[in-house]
Amino acid sequence: MKRVTIILPSAGDGKRLGAQCPKELFEIYPGKKIIDFSLEHIKAFHDSKIRKELDIRIGVVVVIKPGKESVFRYVSEQLPNIAVNYVMFNNYFREWPGSVYSANNIFTEINIVLLPDTFIKFGSNDMIYLNGDGDTLISKAANILEKEKVVFGVINCTDRKKLSSLGAVRVINDKIEYFTDKPKENLNKYNGFWGIYGFRYSVAEQLYEFLIDSVEKRESKEYLLAELDPKVFYIDSYHDLGTIESVDKFINSR
């Protein structure tokens, strides 16, 4: 039986959103909390024909800080047929890459990171969670990680304002040549941003080092990028739901 661990980094303070509850549990409209969009991708993978045929066991890890236990409880309630655990953010690590790496003691061979304050469409026509080939967002990433060390789900984009606030990449022939978190200069060299990523256990520490360098220095170590050799696949659409402005824009677009 293969194992796939899905990590939901939920240790942020949510100051950008300004909600009175954890941002993941903010009700974006009646009956739909922000984190539900990520949980629907997990459910789609769990129920998929591909997962059942390959006999893949799913585990979910919610990374939280004290006071955000309600996020873990909510995820557990919404995924009754999936093993859900939580870990506390390890203050030895830093920023959102550290939130992910705080779960390193329970990583499995294949690990997928979903940002629980985002909306991702991965599908055809009106399908959100399943594409025309029967793939789900998670099964697509996991399938690539059967052979590769790192994979990013990428959205094509040349909007410089948007690129400056997200994880910007330059992709050529399905290979990432440049990678910078929220770049402030040379924005014309990027042609997309990432919305999900996955990695094999063997490169987890190396990937954390690469990502934290990108976040804190707004640059990336090219030698590490070459060693990690991340592959890409493409996502139909993506919305950051971390601010009230972005939430309003998302609601008005639907």
Secondary structure, DSSP 8 states (H G I E B T S, - for coil): -EEEEEEEE-----TTTT-SS-GGG-EEETTEETTHHHHHHHHHHHH-HHHHHHTEEEEEEEEE-TT-HHHHHHHHHH-TTSEEEEEE--TTS-HHHHHHHTTGGG--SEEEEE-TTEEEE-SSTT-SS--TTS--HHHHHHHHTTT-SEEEEEEE---HHHHTTSEEEEEETTEEEEEEES--S-GGG--EEEEEEEEEGGGHHHHHHHHHHHHHHS---HHHHHHH--EEEE-SEEEE-SSHHHHHHHHHH-
